[in-house]
């Protein structure tokens, strides 16, 4: 599309949108370092000066959702021009203002221009190449952060070397240039079928916020118990209740109250509100404290430019966060992010034959654009459709058309799961290559119902996704490794037992790392409080004898990694009842006998694996004790670690180990237990791929 000598292209639009995002950051943050100067020049209070930022944000609250909907109705480019014009008009009012009231009015007009944000994102979605929209949007957010960073520095410099009004003249000039660029270079986006704007809801929400914030900001002057403050707070509550009631009743709400009533939604919004409030307070209070002379006892006596530097890290965080979010969403795919309940940077598809999408056979395109399709929850009905080739809605059509892998998380009543028809369907799906995660066993949504049929937990589904998408080499594929982890509990009586401080963190981490390299890992775990590692066959035991029996059942194997802290001793005779303390009786004596040596039994046994790795947890003479274990236990390696109280290894998250072999000692630096596990798993893989130890 051409306009005179200028070409309206997607690339040109991207550059202009970037300038718009930069301007948005400048408009919001450029005045923060000079708030003390505005307070001084106009002889006003800090609460009045705070309204320069409050007015901007309140206007933005109403403008952002309205401009998004109006853009869909009347064209995003047209509304983008109106938003930029608001920036220019507000900047002009502020530049000419000779009072704090005039500045506040100008800032409110500038806040209307914040509607530029959703419009720029909408245009980016419309104009970005297929699959690149999340990256474009992330870069827009990062560019807004860059605008904030530049504004924090430039605002201080302009105030020191020119005047506060110079800031607003600069903003006016940028807005004017941006307006011309949009007119000449940005093409119009296709109009959607958006519903009407919620004008009433917007005015009610802004009215409630203005009333409440005015009461809070004037309470110290008027008095918290004054009639004015009480009336404003009561009015804010009444208007807010009216807003909620109206939003629940209208078919086209500004805020979906039914959605917000759900815990994930309100908790996420509560966190976002708390973060925004903290940033707002910091933006008001920090410049004031920084500008106060140091003789005040708590001021820093900084210049306006130095104040901008103090505030700069927050803006840099926006740059990094926006850039990273765009890459992550672009890499993982917005639909996958939506499927696990996070925020999406792409639309959600619901119709099989959508008027907007079927020009390029949208349901076929969806089946081609993914690396993995996840169905969670997978109902009995959808499993039946998949097994029998039905495709009468969008989900089943995409599943029918895909040639990529499919992961399903079944969720249904236990009797439905055990129904012969469902058993036939899941057998068919398994033969067709469909992967399953779950279902779990437990209480169902229906009262009094329990059994197999609960959908797998979200983190279990994420772990299954990671496993299927993991394209790293699997050097241990086809290898079987038996492991032990955690402590053992040796009973004294039905209540008491002999134990140690092992948490099982290191052993479980090693088991997970070996499984990620493709090994079939059979883990015998003592009593621990941490979850079972993903992709590992786990048997839970209590005592050393139970652990020995389980290990023997898992042999033969290619390797044995004995990490468990097995109790050396147990009582000769476990008391059948709790041992009671009785007046006049001496403390009972416990006769101890030695527990079976599981590592030595494996190292010297007839079914000895090709590689035997033992652990030595010592508090003294670490290397000497570890070397002595090599021959005594029949091990190839001993992983020695100091578990003295000062190291914090037992129960902690870090470890510093030494690998002791007949050829020497390899000392590893202090690292996390996960890092130790990854490194040890790689070392084991290197051995099992080459020659016998």
C-alpha positions as CSV (number, residue, x, y, z in Angstrom):
1,X,0.0,0.0,0.0
2,X,1.4,3.4,-1.0
3,X,0.8,6.9,0.2
4,X,2.4,9.5,-2.0
5,X,6.2,9.0,-1.9
6,X,6.0,6.9,1.2
7,X,5.5,3.1,1.4
8,X,3.2,1.7,4.1
9,X,4.8,-1.6,4.8
10,X,4.9,-4.0,7.7
11,X,8.6,-3.2,8.4
12,X,7.9,0.6,8.4
13,X,4.9,0.0,10.7
14,X,7.2,-2.0,13.1
15,X,9.6,0.9,13.3
16,X,6.8,3.4,13.9
17,X,5.2,1.2,16.6
18,X,8.6,1.0,18.3
19,X,8.8,4.8,18.4
20,X,5.3,4.9,19.8
21,X,6.3,2.5,22.6
22,X,9.3,4.6,23.2
23,X,7.1,7.7,23.5
24,X,4.8,5.8,25.9
25,X,7.7,5.2,28.2
26,X,8.9,8.8,27.9
27,X,5.4,10.2,28.7
28,X,5.0,8.2,31.8
29,X,8.5,8.4,33.4
30,X,10.2,11.6,32.2
31,X,8.8,13.7,34.9
32,X,9.6,11.4,37.9
33,X,13.1,12.8,38.6
34,X,11.9,16.4,38.6
35,X,8.9,16.0,40.9
36,X,10.8,17.8,43.7
37,X,11.5,20.7,41.3
38,X,7.8,20.9,40.4
39,X,6.9,20.9,44.2
40,X,9.4,23.7,44.8
41,X,8.5,25.9,41.8
42,X,4.8,25.8,42.6
43,X,5.0,25.8,46.3
44,X,2.8,22.8,46.7
45,X,2.8,19.6,48.8
46,X,4.1,16.1,48.0
47,X,0.5,14.8,47.8
48,X,-0.4,17.4,45.2
49,X,2.7,16.6,43.2
50,X,1.8,12.9,43.4
51,X,-1.4,13.6,41.5
52,X,0.8,14.4,38.4
53,X,1.4,10.6,38.2
54,X,-2.0,9.6,39.7
55,X,-3.9,11.6,37.1
56,X,-2.0,10.0,34.2
57,X,-2.6,6.5,35.6
58,X,-6.3,7.1,36.3
59,X,-6.9,8.4,32.8
60,X,-5.0,5.4,31.4
61,X,-7.2,3.0,33.5
62,X,-10.2,4.2,31.5
63,X,-8.5,4.7,28.2
64,X,-6.7,1.4,27.7
65,X,-9.7,-1.0,27.6
66,X,-11.8,1.5,25.7
67,X,-9.2,2.3,23.0
68,X,-8.7,-1.5,22.5
69,X,-12.4,-2.0,21.7
70,X,-12.8,1.2,19.7
71,X,-9.8,0.2,17.6
72,X,-11.5,-3.1,16.7
73,X,-14.7,-1.2,15.8
74,X,-13.3,1.8,13.9
75,X,-9.8,0.9,13.0
76,X,-6.7,0.6,15.1
77,X,-4.7,3.2,13.1
78,X,-7.4,5.8,13.5
79,X,-7.5,5.3,17.3
80,X,-3.7,5.3,17.4
81,X,-3.7,8.7,15.9
82,X,-6.2,9.9,18.5
83,X,-4.0,8.5,21.3
84,X,-0.9,10.2,19.9
85,X,-2.9,13.5,19.6
86,X,-3.8,13.1,23.3
87,X,-0.1,12.8,24.1
88,X,0.6,15.9,22.1
89,X,-2.3,17.9,23.6
90,X,-1.5,16.9,27.2
91,X,2.2,17.8,26.7
92,X,1.2,21.2,25.3
93,X,-1.1,21.9,28.2
94,X,1.7,21.0,30.7
95,X,4.3,23.1,28.8
96,X,2.0,26.2,29.0
97,X,0.7,25.6,32.5
98,X,1.6,28.0,35.3
99,X,0.1,26.1,38.2
100,X,0.1,22.6,39.7
101,X,-3.6,22.3,38.7
102,X,-2.8,23.0,35.1
103,X,0.0,20.4,35.1
104,X,-2.4,17.8,36.6
105,X,-5.0,18.5,33.9
106,X,-2.3,18.1,31.2
107,X,-1.1,14.9,32.7
108,X,-4.7,13.5,32.7
109,X,-4.9,14.3,29.0
110,X,-1.5,12.6,28.4
111,X,-2.9,9.5,30.3
112,X,-5.6,9.2,27.7
113,X,-2.8,8.7,25.2
114,X,-1.8,5.5,27.1
115,X,-4.5,3.8,24.9
116,X,-1.6,3.7,22.4
117,X,-0.4,0.5,24.2
118,X,-3.1,-1.9,23.3
119,X,-3.5,-0.4,19.9
120,X,0.2,-0.9,19.1
121,X,0.0,-4.5,20.4
122,X,-3.1,-5.1,18.2
123,X,-1.4,-3.7,15.1
124,X,1.7,-5.8,15.9
125,X,-0.5,-8.9,16.0
126,X,-2.1,-7.9,12.7
127,X,1.2,-7.1,10.9
128,X,3.8,-9.4,12.3
129,X,4.8,-12.4,10.1
130,X,3.2,-15.6,11.1
131,X,4.5,-16.9,14.4
132,X,6.5,-13.7,15.1
133,X,3.8,-11.7,16.9
134,X,4.9,-12.6,20.4
135,X,8.4,-11.5,19.7
136,X,7.2,-8.2,18.2
137,X,5.0,-7.6,21.3
138,X,7.9,-8.4,23.6
139,X,10.1,-6.0,21.8
140,X,7.5,-3.3,22.0
141,X,7.4,-3.8,25.8
142,X,11.2,-3.7,25.9
143,X,11.2,-0.5,23.8
144,X,8.7,1.1,26.2
145,X,11.2,0.2,29.0
146,X,13.9,1.9,26.9
147,X,11.8,5.0,26.7
148,X,11.4,4.9,30.5
149,X,15.2,4.6,30.9
150,X,15.9,7.5,28.4
151,X,13.1,9.6,30.0
152,X,14.5,9.2,33.6
153,X,17.9,10.4,32.4
154,X,16.7,13.1,29.9
155,X,14.2,14.5,32.3
156,X,16.8,15.3,34.9
157,X,19.2,16.8,32.3
158,X,16.6,19.0,30.8
159,X,15.4,20.3,34.2
160,X,19.0,21.1,35.3
161,X,20.1,22.8,32.0
162,X,16.8,24.2,30.7
163,X,13.5,24.1,32.6
164,X,10.8,21.7,33.6
165,X,8.6,23.0,30.8
166,X,11.3,22.0,28.3
167,X,10.5,18.4,29.2
168,X,6.9,18.8,27.9
169,X,8.0,20.7,24.8
170,X,10.2,17.8,23.9
171,X,7.4,15.4,24.5
172,X,5.1,17.5,22.3
173,X,7.6,17.5,19.5
174,X,8.1,13.7,19.7
175,X,4.3,13.2,19.6
176,X,3.9,15.5,16.6
177,X,6.6,13.6,14.7
178,X,5.1,10.3,15.7
179,X,1.7,11.4,14.5
180,X,3.1,12.3,11.0
181,X,4.9,8.9,10.8
182,X,1.7,7.0,11.6
183,X,-0.2,9.0,8.9
184,X,2.4,8.3,6.3
185,X,3.8,4.8,7.1
186,X,1.3,2.7,9.1
187,X,-1.4,0.9,7.1
188,X,-4.9,0.4,8.6
189,X,-5.5,-3.0,10.2
190,X,-8.6,-5.1,9.4
191,X,-11.6,-4.2,11.6
192,X,-12.9,-6.9,13.9
193,X,-16.4,-7.6,15.2
194,X,-15.8,-6.2,18.6
195,X,-18.6,-5.6,21.0
196,X,-19.6,-2.1,22.1
197,X,-17.3,-0.2,24.6
198,X,-18.3,-0.3,28.2
199,X,-18.6,3.4,28.8
200,X,-20.6,3.2,31.9
201,X,-18.2,0.7,33.5
202,X,-15.2,2.8,32.6
203,X,-16.7,5.9,34.2
204,X,-17.7,4.1,37.3
205,X,-14.3,2.5,37.8
206,X,-12.4,5.7,37.3
207,X,-14.9,7.6,39.5
208,X,-14.4,5.1,42.4
209,X,-10.6,5.3,42.1
210,X,-10.6,9.1,41.9
211,X,-12.9,9.4,45.0
212,X,-10.8,7.0,47.0
213,X,-7.4,8.4,46.1
214,X,-8.6,12.0,46.6
215,X,-9.8,11.0,50.1
216,X,-6.5,9.3,50.9
217,X,-4.3,12.1,49.5
218,X,-6.2,14.9,51.4
219,X,-6.7,13.0,54.7
220,X,-3.7,14.5,56.4
221,X,-4.9,18.0,55.5
222,X,-8.6,17.6,56.1
223,X,-8.4,15.0,58.9
224,X,-9.2,11.3,58.6
225,X,-12.4,11.8,60.5
226,X,-13.5,14.9,58.6
227,X,-16.8,14.9,56.7
228,X,-15.1,15.4,53.4
229,X,-12.9,12.4,53.7
230,X,-15.7,10.2,55.1
231,X,-18.1,11.2,52.2
232,X,-15.4,10.5,49.6
233,X,-14.6,7.1,51.0
234,X,-18.3,6.2,51.3
235,X,-18.8,7.4,47.7
236,X,-15.9,5.3,46.5
237,X,-17.3,2.2,48.1
238,X,-20.8,2.8,46.8
239,X,-19.5,3.5,43.2
240,X,-17.3,0.4,43.4
241,X,-20.2,-1.8,44.4
242,X,-22.3,-0.3,41.6
243,X,-19.5,-0.9,39.2
244,X,-19.2,-4.6,40.3
245,X,-23.0,-5.1,40.1
246,X,-23.2,-3.5,36.6
247,X,-20.2,-5.5,35.3
248,X,-21.9,-8.8,36.5
249,X,-25.1,-7.9,34.8
250,X,-24.0,-6.5,31.4
251,X,-23.3,-8.8,28.5
252,X,-20.2,-6.8,27.4
253,X,-18.3,-5.9,30.6
254,X,-15.2,-3.9,31.0
255,X,-14.0,-6.5,33.5
256,X,-15.3,-10.1,33.5
257,X,-16.3,-10.5,37.2
258,X,-17.1,-14.1,36.8
259,X,-13.5,-14.7,35.6
260,X,-12.0,-12.5,38.2
261,X,-13.9,-14.5,40.9
262,X,-11.7,-17.5,40.2
263,X,-8.7,-17.9,42.4
264,X,-6.0,-18.0,39.7
265,X,-7.4,-14.8,38.2
266,X,-7.9,-12.7,41.3
267,X,-4.7,-13.9,42.9
268,X,-2.7,-13.0,39.8
269,X,-4.4,-9.6,39.6
270,X,-3.8,-9.0,43.3
271,X,-0.1,-9.6,42.8
272,X,0.0,-7.3,39.8
273,X,-1.8,-4.6,41.8
274,X,0.6,-4.9,44.7
275,X,3.6,-4.7,42.3
276,X,2.1,-1.7,40.5
277,X,1.3,0.1,43.8
278,X,4.8,-0.5,45.0
279,X,6.3,0.9,41.8
280,X,3.9,3.9,42.0
281,X,4.9,4.7,45.6
282,X,8.6,4.3,44.7
283,X,8.3,6.6,41.8
284,X,6.8,9.3,44.1
285,X,8.7,8.9,47.3
286,X,12.2,8.0,46.0
287,X,12.7,11.3,44.1
288,X,11.6,13.3,47.2
289,X,14.0,11.5,49.6
290,X,16.8,11.6,47.0
291,X,16.4,15.4,46.5
292,X,16.3,16.3,50.2
293,X,19.6,17.7,51.5
294,X,21.8,15.3,53.3
295,X,21.8,17.5,56.4
296,X,18.1,16.5,56.9
297,X,19.3,13.2,58.3
298,X,17.7,11.0,55.7
299,X,18.0,12.9,52.4
300,X,20.7,12.2,49.8
301,X,21.0,15.7,48.2
302,X,21.1,14.3,44.7
303,X,20.7,16.3,41.5
304,X,17.8,15.6,39.2
305,X,20.1,13.7,36.8
306,X,21.4,11.6,39.7
307,X,17.8,10.9,40.8
308,X,17.1,9.6,37.3
309,X,20.1,7.2,37.6
310,X,18.7,6.0,40.9
311,X,15.4,5.1,39.2
312,X,17.1,3.6,36.2
313,X,17.3,-0.1,37.3
314,X,13.5,-0.4,37.3
315,X,13.4,0.8,33.6
316,X,16.2,-1.6,32.7
317,X,14.2,-4.4,34.2
318,X,11.3,-3.6,31.9
319,X,13.6,-3.8,28.9
320,X,15.0,-7.2,29.9
321,X,11.6,-8.5,30.9
322,X,9.9,-7.5,27.7
323,X,12.6,-8.9,25.5
324,X,12.7,-12.2,27.4
325,X,9.0,-12.6,27.5
326,X,8.7,-12.1,23.8
327,X,11.4,-14.7,23.1
328,X,9.9,-17.2,25.6
329,X,6.4,-16.9,24.2
330,X,7.7,-17.1,20.7
331,X,9.8,-20.2,21.5
332,X,7.2,-22.1,23.6
333,X,4.1,-21.0,21.6
334,X,1.3,-18.9,23.0
335,X,-1.2,-21.7,22.9
336,X,0.9,-23.9,25.1
337,X,1.3,-21.0,27.5
338,X,-2.5,-20.6,27.5
339,X,-3.0,-24.3,28.0
340,X,-1.1,-24.2,31.3
341,X,-2.9,-21.1,32.6
342,X,-0.4,-18.4,31.9
343,X,-0.9,-15.2,30.0
344,X,-1.0,-15.6,26.2
345,X,0.3,-13.3,23.5
346,X,-1.8,-14.8,20.8
347,X,-5.5,-15.4,20.3
348,X,-7.5,-18.4,21.4
349,X,-9.2,-20.4,18.6
350,X,-12.6,-21.9,19.4
351,X,-14.5,-22.3,16.0
352,X,-14.0,-25.0,13.4
353,X,-15.0,-22.8,10.5
354,X,-14.1,-19.3,11.5
355,X,-14.8,-16.6,9.0
356,X,-11.5,-14.9,9.9
357,X,-9.3,-17.9,9.8
358,X,-10.6,-20.3,7.1
359,X,-9.1,-18.3,4.2
360,X,-6.0,-20.3,4.9
361,X,-7.8,-23.4,6.2
362,X,-7.1,-22.4,9.8
363,X,-7.8,-25.7,11.5
364,X,-5.3,-27.4,9.2
365,X,-2.7,-24.7,9.9
366,X,-3.2,-25.1,13.6
367,X,-2.3,-28.8,13.3
368,X,0.9,-28.0,11.5
369,X,2.2,-25.1,13.6
370,X,2.8,-27.0,16.8
371,X,5.6,-29.4,17.9
372,X,3.2,-31.1,20.3
373,X,-0.5,-31.1,20.9
374,X,-1.6,-31.4,24.6
375,X,-5.1,-32.3,25.5
376,X,-5.8,-31.5,29.1
377,X,-8.3,-32.6,30.3
378,X,-9.0,-35.4,27.8
379,X,-12.6,-36.5,28.4
380,X,-14.0,-39.9,27.6
381,X,-16.0,-38.3,24.8
382,X,-12.8,-36.7,23.2
383,X,-10.9,-39.9,23.6
384,X,-13.7,-41.8,21.8
385,X,-13.6,-39.2,18.9
386,X,-9.8,-39.5,18.6
387,X,-9.9,-43.3,18.6
388,X,-12.7,-43.5,16.0
389,X,-11.6,-40.7,13.7
390,X,-14.4,-38.2,14.4
391,X,-13.7,-34.5,13.6
392,X,-16.9,-32.5,14.2
393,X,-15.3,-29.6,16.2
394,X,-12.1,-27.6,16.2
395,X,-10.3,-29.7,18.7
396,X,-11.0,-33.1,17.2
397,X,-10.4,-31.7,13.7
398,X,-6.9,-30.4,14.7
399,X,-6.1,-33.8,16.3
400,X,-7.3,-35.6,13.2
401,X,-5.2,-33.5,10.9
402,X,-2.0,-33.4,12.8
403,X,1.1,-35.5,12.1
404,X,2.8,-34.3,15.2
405,X,3.0,-36.0,18.6
406,X,-0.1,-35.8,20.9
407,X,-0.1,-35.9,24.7
408,X,-3.4,-36.4,26.5
409,X,-4.2,-36.1,30.2
410,X,-7.3,-38.3,30.8
411,X,-9.9,-37.0,33.3
412,X,-13.2,-38.7,34.0
413,X,-15.2,-40.6,36.6
414,X,-13.5,-43.9,37.6
415,X,-16.3,-46.0,36.2
416,X,-16.0,-44.2,32.9
417,X,-12.2,-44.9,32.9
418,X,-12.8,-48.6,33.6
419,X,-15.6,-48.9,31.0
420,X,-14.8,-51.5,28.3
421,X,-15.4,-48.9,25.6
422,X,-12.9,-46.5,27.2
423,X,-10.4,-49.3,27.6
424,X,-10.7,-50.2,23.9
425,X,-10.3,-46.5,23.0
426,X,-7.2,-46.0,25.1
427,X,-5.6,-49.2,23.7
428,X,-6.3,-47.9,20.2
429,X,-4.8,-44.5,21.0
430,X,-1.7,-46.1,22.5
431,X,-1.2,-48.2,19.3
432,X,-1.6,-45.0,17.3
433,X,1.3,-43.4,19.2
434,X,-0.7,-41.1,21.5
435,X,1.2,-40.4,24.7
436,X,-0.6,-40.5,28.1
437,X,0.1,-38.7,31.4
438,X,-2.1,-39.9,34.2
439,X,-4.8,-40.4,35.2
440,X,-4.1,-40.2,39.0
441,X,-6.0,-42.0,41.7
442,X,-7.9,-40.1,44.4
443,X,-11.0,-38.2,45.3
444,X,-13.2,-37.0,42.4
445,X,-15.3,-33.9,42.0
446,X,-18.5,-35.8,42.7
447,X,-19.2,-36.4,46.4
448,X,-18.2,-39.9,47.6
449,X,-16.5,-40.8,44.3
450,X,-12.9,-41.9,44.3
451,X,-10.6,-44.0,42.2
452,X,-8.5,-43.8,39.0
453,X,-9.6,-40.9,36.8
454,X,-8.2,-37.7,38.3
455,X,-6.4,-35.5,35.8
456,X,-2.6,-35.5,36.4
457,X,-1.3,-32.5,38.3
458,X,-0.2,-29.5,36.2
459,X,3.4,-30.0,37.1
460,X,3.2,-33.6,36.1
461,X,1.8,-32.5,32.7
462,X,4.6,-29.9,32.3
463,X,7.2,-32.6,33.1
464,X,5.6,-34.9,30.5
465,X,5.8,-32.1,27.9
466,X,9.4,-31.4,28.7
467,X,10.2,-35.1,28.3
468,X,8.5,-35.3,24.9
469,X,10.1,-32.0,23.6
470,X,13.6,-32.9,25.0
471,X,15.7,-33.4,21.9
472,X,19.0,-33.8,23.7
473,X,21.0,-37.0,23.1
474,X,19.9,-40.0,25.2
475,X,23.2,-41.9,25.6
476,X,21.8,-44.2,28.3
477,X,18.9,-45.4,26.2
478,X,18.5,-49.2,26.8
479,X,20.6,-49.0,30.0
480,X,19.1,-50.0,33.4
481,X,20.3,-48.4,36.6
482,X,19.3,-49.4,40.1
483,X,19.6,-46.7,42.8
484,X,19.0,-46.0,46.5
485,X,18.3,-42.7,48.1
486,X,17.3,-41.1,51.4
487,X,17.6,-42.5,54.9
488,X,16.4,-45.7,56.5
489,X,14.2,-45.8,59.6
490,X,15.1,-48.7,62.0
491,X,12.2,-49.2,64.5
492,X,12.8,-49.3,68.2
493,X,9.1,-49.7,69.0
494,X,5.9,-48.7,67.2
495,X,6.6,-45.0,67.8
496,X,10.3,-44.5,67.9
497,X,13.1,-45.3,65.3
498,X,16.8,-44.8,64.6
499,X,17.3,-42.5,61.6
500,X,19.7,-39.9,60.2
501,X,19.4,-36.4,58.6
502,X,19.4,-37.5,54.9
503,X,16.8,-35.7,52.8
504,X,17.1,-37.8,49.7
505,X,17.6,-34.6,47.6
506,X,21.0,-35.7,46.1
507,X,19.9,-39.2,45.3
508,X,16.6,-38.2,43.8
509,X,18.3,-35.5,41.7
510,X,20.8,-38.1,40.3
511,X,17.9,-40.5,39.5
512,X,16.1,-37.7,37.5
513,X,19.3,-36.8,35.7
514,X,19.9,-40.4,34.6
515,X,16.3,-40.7,33.5
516,X,16.7,-37.6,31.3
517,X,19.7,-39.2,29.6
518,X,17.4,-42.1,28.6
519,X,18.2,-44.7,31.3
520,X,15.6,-46.9,32.9
521,X,16.1,-46.0,36.5
522,X,14.8,-48.1,39.4
523,X,15.0,-46.2,42.6
524,X,14.6,-47.6,46.0
525,X,13.8,-44.7,48.3
526,X,13.8,-44.5,52.0
527,X,11.3,-42.3,53.9
528,X,11.6,-38.8,52.4
529,X,9.4,-35.7,52.1
530,X,10.3,-34.7,48.6
531,X,8.4,-35.8,45.5
532,X,9.4,-38.8,43.4
533,X,11.7,-37.8,40.5
534,X,9.9,-37.7,37.1
535,X,10.3,-40.6,34.8
536,X,11.7,-42.9,37.5
537,X,10.3,-46.2,38.7
538,X,10.2,-45.7,42.5
539,X,9.8,-48.2,45.3
540,X,9.3,-46.8,48.8
541,X,10.8,-48.7,51.8
542,X,11.4,-48.0,55.5
543,X,14.2,-50.1,56.9
544,X,17.6,-51.3,55.6
545,X,16.5,-54.8,55.2
546,X,13.5,-53.7,53.1
547,X,15.9,-51.6,51.0
548,X,18.3,-54.6,50.5
549,X,15.4,-56.9,49.4
550,X,14.1,-54.3,46.9
551,X,17.6,-53.7,45.4
552,X,18.1,-57.5,44.9
553,X,14.7,-57.6,43.1
554,X,16.0,-54.9,40.7
555,X,19.2,-56.8,39.7
556,X,20.7,-57.5,37.2
557,X,21.4,-53.9,36.0
558,X,24.0,-52.1,34.0
559,X,24.9,-49.8,36.9
560,X,24.2,-49.4,40.6
561,X,24.3,-46.0,42.3
562,X,24.0,-46.4,46.0
563,X,23.3,-42.9,47.5
564,X,21.1,-43.8,50.4
565,X,22.3,-43.1,54.0
566,X,21.6,-46.6,55.3
567,X,21.6,-47.0,59.1
568,X,24.5,-49.1,60.2
569,X,22.7,-50.5,63.2
570,X,19.3,-51.6,64.3
571,X,17.8,-52.9,67.5
572,X,18.1,-56.7,68.0
573,X,14.5,-56.9,69.0
574,X,11.8,-54.3,68.1
575,X,9.4,-53.8,71.0
576,X,5.8,-54.7,70.3
577,X,4.4,-51.8,72.3
578,X,5.7,-48.3,73.1
579,X,8.4,-48.4,75.7
580,X,7.1,-46.5,78.6
581,X,9.1,-44.4,81.1
582,X,8.1,-45.6,84.6
583,X,9.0,-44.0,88.0
584,X,12.0,-45.6,89.7
585,X,13.1,-47.6,86.6
586,X,16.4,-47.0,84.9
587,X,16.6,-46.1,81.2
588,X,16.2,-49.1,79.0
589,X,19.2,-50.4,77.2
590,X,19.0,-51.2,73.5
591,X,20.9,-54.2,72.1
592,X,22.1,-53.4,68.6
593,X,22.9,-55.6,65.7
594,X,24.6,-54.7,62.4
595,X,22.4,-54.0,59.4
596,X,23.1,-55.6,56.0
597,X,25.7,-53.8,53.9
598,X,23.7,-53.1,50.7
599,X,26.6,-51.5,48.8
600,X,29.0,-54.4,49.6
601,X,26.3,-56.9,48.7
602,X,25.9,-55.4,45.3
603,X,29.7,-54.8,44.7
604,X,30.7,-58.3,45.6
605,X,27.5,-60.1,44.5
606,X,27.0,-62.6,41.7
607,X,24.8,-60.1,39.8
608,X,27.3,-57.2,40.1
609,X,26.5,-54.5,37.6
610,X,29.1,-53.2,35.2
611,X,29.5,-50.0,37.2
612,X,29.0,-49.7,41.0
613,X,29.0,-46.2,42.5
614,X,28.9,-45.7,46.3
615,X,28.6,-42.6,48.5
616,X,30.6,-41.8,51.6
617,X,29.1,-39.3,53.9
618,X,31.8,-38.5,56.4
619,X,32.6,-35.9,59.2
620,X,36.3,-36.7,59.5
621,X,39.1,-38.3,57.4
622,X,37.0,-37.9,54.3
623,X,39.4,-39.2,51.7
624,X,41.0,-41.9,53.8
625,X,37.5,-43.4,54.6
626,X,36.4,-43.1,51.0
627,X,39.5,-44.9,49.7
628,X,39.0,-47.7,52.2
629,X,35.5,-48.2,51.0
630,X,36.6,-48.9,47.4
631,X,37.9,-52.4,48.1
632,X,35.8,-53.1,51.2
633,X,32.5,-52.4,49.3
634,X,33.6,-53.6,45.9
635,X,32.8,-50.3,44.3
636,X,34.3,-48.7,41.2
637,X,33.8,-45.1,42.4
638,X,33.1,-43.6,45.8
639,X,31.5,-40.2,45.8
640,X,32.7,-38.6,49.0
641,X,31.2,-35.6,50.7
642,X,31.7,-33.9,54.0
643,X,28.5,-33.9,56.0
644,X,29.8,-32.0,59.0
645,X,27.2,-29.8,60.6
646,X,29.0,-26.6,59.3
647,X,28.7,-27.7,55.7
648,X,24.9,-27.8,55.6
649,X,25.0,-30.7,53.1
650,X,22.6,-32.9,55.0
651,X,19.1,-31.6,54.1
652,X,20.7,-28.7,52.1
653,X,20.6,-27.8,48.4
654,X,24.3,-27.7,47.7
655,X,27.2,-30.2,47.8
656,X,30.9,-30.4,47.2
657,X,32.0,-33.9,46.3
658,X,35.2,-35.8,45.4
659,X,35.1,-38.8,43.1
660,X,37.5,-41.4,44.5
661,X,38.6,-44.2,42.1
662,X,41.6,-46.6,42.0
663,X,43.2,-44.1,39.7
664,X,43.0,-41.1,41.9
665,X,40.7,-38.4,43.3
666,X,38.7,-35.9,41.2
667,X,37.6,-32.9,43.2
668,X,34.5,-31.0,42.2
669,X,33.7,-27.4,43.3
670,X,30.8,-26.5,45.5
671,X,27.6,-26.5,43.3
672,X,23.9,-27.2,43.6
673,X,22.8,-30.8,44.1
674,X,21.1,-30.7,40.7
675,X,24.4,-29.6,39.1
676,X,26.2,-32.5,40.9
677,X,23.6,-34.9,39.6
678,X,23.9,-33.7,36.0
679,X,27.7,-33.9,36.1
680,X,27.7,-37.4,37.7
681,X,25.0,-38.7,35.2
682,X,27.2,-37.5,32.3
683,X,30.2,-39.2,33.8
684,X,28.2,-42.5,34.2
685,X,26.9,-42.2,30.6
686,X,30.5,-41.8,29.3
687,X,31.6,-45.0,31.1
688,X,28.6,-47.1,30.1
689,X,29.0,-46.1,26.4
690,X,32.7,-47.2,26.3
691,X,34.5,-50.0,28.1
692,X,34.0,-51.8,31.3
693,X,35.5,-50.1,34.4
